């Protein structure tokens, strides 16, 4: 992993989702300048939390900007679930799996990647190059004083994963193995890139603001003494009042993952937060504030502190023409 001594500060940036012009505004606001075609800062380095692609109006431009920064040494980028989904969409499933691709080419999945594929339709060779580049994106970064993962830090899965993949970068076999829902690959990818969840009771389902219907809801992975479903829900769509008030069973509580308050600072994206950016708690921040849904593109400017500071969050509001 990288050392925090190489630069004087880091700027951790949340999910871009193709908001390329907004990303340029955020970088400029933080003192980065585009020199010789590459955005850079004389003393700081940008760290991207993944999900550069899908949904937004300038996906291709966003990828070029981020990759150019990474290749020039001015940034690092970890993998988001959307980058993995792109690899899985383009990777043939192993024989006997019962499907043609690791991520099936159905209407639901196309709704997520369709905008990316359309924007690269005239540049198929470029898209192939970016797919290859996605394999260079680690699933996590541990810089000692702070950590980055797209959705959830689960040390129980991270330790054996790093033992197999010391650079935290997956390969094509890992993607193919993920076709089996109970495989180690599927567990690692689901937990680190999508987070924790819990099944809704009584077989009920919910349709979220993104239009997808699910039987699960996303959960917090830091609550140490939750009592009800409402205490652990962590997603833009709230639970019905009667479900939110439902007590958690002892078994459910025991199965919850808890990222301890004594652990290093952790930055995640993924969760579509709203309102004014702020720490979730002194060692945990989510930097995804729904930029592509006309929210905010958010960064945190880390300067060596051991606890998150409210005034280190910076952002730009995303207008309709992002």
Secondary structure, 3 states (H helix, E strand, C coil): CCCCCCCCEEEEECCCCCCHHHHHHHHHHCCCEEECCEEECCCEEEEECCCCCCCCCCHHHHHHHHHHHHHCCCEEECCCHHHHHHHHHHCECCCCCCCCECCCCCHHHHHHHHHHHHHCCCCHHHHHHHHHHHCCCCCEEECCCEEEECCCCCHHHHHHHHHHCCCCCCCHHHHHHCCCCCCHHHHHHHHHHHCEEEECHHHCCEECCCCCEECEEEECCCCCCCCEHHHHECCCCCCCHHHHCCECCHHHHHHCCCCCCCCCEEEECCCCCCCCCCCCECCEEECEECHHHCCEEEEEEECCCCCCCHHHEEEEECCCCC
